[in-house]
């Protein structure tokens, strides 16, 4: 009978190994395997990617790439990031031919106010050294201020409408989107 064995040597480890074979009713044997890892070289297109200042809860999508500058195809694996950062990376792995690049989509949805300056995206390369790209930016909780503390409508007749100005001030460094849901008032008899 034929036995097929698939062995993936780990990057940065020995490219050879001894596998123990247990043969029921027979003599145990050792199978020596050797993987051929060609030297690979790649780098991120950006050494530092700026996110700017983002409002918590908003979404920003950026695209960078990994370029294969070596003579052989390279397979990369992006390392997972802490879920609390609100960062999604796609794809997390791919194969790139020599001289080609693969786009990486980075989607950031901050869940809280934070600084991203110490955040690094790491990629392991099969047969090569790991590469990294730093992020720069922050997320804030926008603040709005309403200078009026109260409104005096005066005498209002039932069924009539009175309008008073409402001033909203945004002292934060980020634009604020204000959503006011429509209200429907009904008067019963």
C-alpha positions as CSV (number, residue, x, y, z in Angstrom):
1,X,0.0,0.0,0.0
2,X,1.0,3.6,-0.6
3,X,1.3,6.1,2.3
4,X,1.3,9.8,1.5
5,X,2.9,12.2,4.0
6,X,2.6,16.0,3.8
7,X,5.1,17.9,6.0
8,X,5.4,21.7,6.2
9,X,8.7,22.8,7.7
10,X,8.3,25.9,9.9
11,X,9.9,29.1,8.8
12,X,13.1,29.8,10.8
13,X,13.3,26.2,12.0
14,X,15.3,23.2,10.7
15,X,14.2,22.2,7.3
16,X,14.6,18.5,8.2
17,X,12.9,16.2,10.7
18,X,12.6,12.6,11.7
19,X,9.2,11.1,11.8
20,X,8.5,8.0,13.8
21,X,6.4,5.3,12.1
22,X,4.6,2.8,14.2
23,X,3.7,-0.3,12.2
24,X,1.2,-2.5,13.9
25,X,2.5,-6.1,14.0
26,X,5.8,-5.0,12.5
27,X,9.0,-3.1,13.3
28,X,8.8,0.6,14.1
29,X,10.9,2.7,11.7
30,X,12.1,6.3,11.4
31,X,11.4,8.3,8.3
32,X,13.7,11.2,7.6
33,X,12.1,14.1,5.8
34,X,13.7,17.2,4.3
35,X,11.9,20.3,3.1
36,X,13.3,22.7,0.6
37,X,12.6,26.3,1.6
38,X,13.7,28.7,-1.0
39,X,14.9,32.1,0.4
40,X,12.2,34.7,0.1
41,X,12.1,38.4,0.5
42,X,9.2,40.8,0.7
43,X,8.2,44.1,2.3
44,X,5.2,46.2,3.1
45,X,4.7,49.1,0.6
46,X,4.3,51.4,3.6
47,X,6.6,51.4,6.6
48,X,4.1,53.4,8.6
49,X,0.4,53.8,7.7
50,X,-1.5,56.8,9.0
51,X,-5.0,56.4,10.2
52,X,-5.4,60.0,11.2
53,X,-7.9,60.9,13.9
54,X,-11.0,58.8,13.9
55,X,-14.3,59.1,15.8
56,X,-15.1,56.0,17.9
57,X,-17.7,53.9,16.1
58,X,-16.8,55.1,12.6
59,X,-15.1,53.0,10.0
60,X,-12.1,53.7,7.9
61,X,-10.7,51.4,5.2
62,X,-7.1,51.7,4.0
63,X,-5.2,49.6,1.5
64,X,-1.5,48.8,1.5
65,X,0.4,46.0,-0.1
66,X,3.1,43.4,0.4
67,X,5.6,43.4,-2.5
68,X,7.7,40.2,-3.3
69,X,11.2,41.6,-4.1
70,X,12.8,38.1,-4.1
71,X,13.5,35.6,-6.8
72,X,10.9,33.0,-5.6
73,X,7.2,33.0,-4.8
74,X,6.5,34.0,-1.2
75,X,3.6,33.0,1.1
76,X,2.8,35.4,3.9
77,X,0.7,35.0,7.0
78,X,-0.6,38.1,8.8
79,X,-0.5,37.7,12.6
80,X,-3.9,38.2,14.4
81,X,-4.3,41.5,16.2
82,X,-6.1,42.1,19.6
83,X,-9.9,42.3,18.9
84,X,-10.1,45.3,21.2
85,X,-8.2,47.4,18.5
86,X,-11.2,47.0,16.1
87,X,-8.9,46.2,13.2
88,X,-9.8,43.7,10.5
89,X,-7.1,42.5,7.9
90,X,-8.0,40.8,4.6
91,X,-6.6,38.6,3.3
92,X,-4.7,37.1,6.2
93,X,-2.6,34.9,3.9
94,X,-1.7,34.7,0.3
95,X,1.0,33.6,-2.2
96,X,2.8,36.3,-4.2
97,X,4.9,35.7,-7.4
98,X,8.3,37.3,-7.8
99,X,8.0,41.0,-8.7
100,X,4.3,41.0,-7.9
101,X,2.3,42.6,-5.0
102,X,-0.7,41.6,-2.9
103,X,-3.1,44.2,-1.6
104,X,-4.0,44.1,2.1
105,X,-7.3,45.8,3.1
106,X,-7.2,47.2,6.6
107,X,-10.6,48.1,8.1
108,X,-10.5,50.0,11.4
109,X,-13.6,50.5,13.5
110,X,-12.5,51.9,16.9
111,X,-14.5,50.6,19.8
112,X,-13.0,53.1,22.3
113,X,-10.8,56.1,22.4
114,X,-7.2,55.0,21.9
115,X,-3.8,55.7,20.4
116,X,-2.7,53.4,17.5
117,X,0.9,54.6,17.5
118,X,2.2,51.5,19.2
119,X,0.2,49.1,17.0
120,X,2.2,47.0,14.5
121,X,1.0,44.6,11.8
122,X,3.3,41.6,11.5
123,X,3.6,39.1,8.6
124,X,5.5,35.9,8.7
125,X,7.0,34.8,5.4
126,X,7.5,31.2,4.6
127,X,11.2,30.8,3.9
128,X,12.1,34.4,4.9
129,X,12.2,36.9,7.7
130,X,9.1,38.3,9.3
131,X,8.1,41.8,8.2
132,X,6.2,44.6,10.0
133,X,4.3,47.8,9.4
134,X,3.5,50.3,12.1
135,X,0.2,52.2,12.4
136,X,-0.1,55.8,13.4
137,X,-3.2,57.6,14.5
138,X,-5.8,57.7,17.2
139,X,-9.5,57.5,17.9
140,X,-11.5,59.9,20.0
141,X,-15.0,60.3,21.4
142,X,-16.3,63.5,19.8
143,X,-17.7,66.0,22.3
144,X,-20.6,68.3,21.6
145,X,-21.7,71.2,23.7
146,X,-25.2,72.8,23.9
147,X,-24.7,76.3,25.4
148,X,-28.4,76.8,26.2
149,X,-29.3,75.3,29.6
150,X,-33.0,75.7,29.2
151,X,-35.7,77.0,26.7
152,X,-38.6,79.2,27.6
153,X,-41.4,78.6,25.2
154,X,-43.8,81.1,26.8
155,X,-47.6,80.7,26.3
156,X,-48.2,78.0,23.7
157,X,-51.7,77.1,22.5
158,X,-52.6,73.5,22.1
159,X,-52.1,72.5,18.4
160,X,-49.7,75.3,17.6
161,X,-46.0,75.2,16.9
162,X,-43.3,77.3,18.5
163,X,-39.7,77.2,17.3
164,X,-36.6,78.2,19.3
165,X,-33.0,78.0,18.2
166,X,-30.8,75.2,19.4
167,X,-27.0,75.8,19.2
168,X,-24.7,72.8,19.0
169,X,-20.9,73.4,19.3
170,X,-18.2,70.9,18.4
171,X,-14.9,71.7,20.2
172,X,-13.3,68.3,19.3
173,X,-10.7,67.8,16.5
174,X,-13.0,65.6,14.5
175,X,-16.2,66.2,12.6
176,X,-19.4,65.0,14.3
177,X,-22.4,63.6,12.5
178,X,-25.5,64.4,14.3
179,X,-28.6,62.2,13.6
180,X,-31.9,63.5,14.9
181,X,-34.6,60.9,14.3
182,X,-37.9,62.2,13.1
183,X,-40.6,62.4,15.7
184,X,-44.3,61.9,15.1
185,X,-46.8,63.4,17.6
186,X,-50.4,62.2,17.6
187,X,-53.2,63.8,19.5
188,X,-56.0,61.5,20.6
189,X,-59.6,62.6,21.3
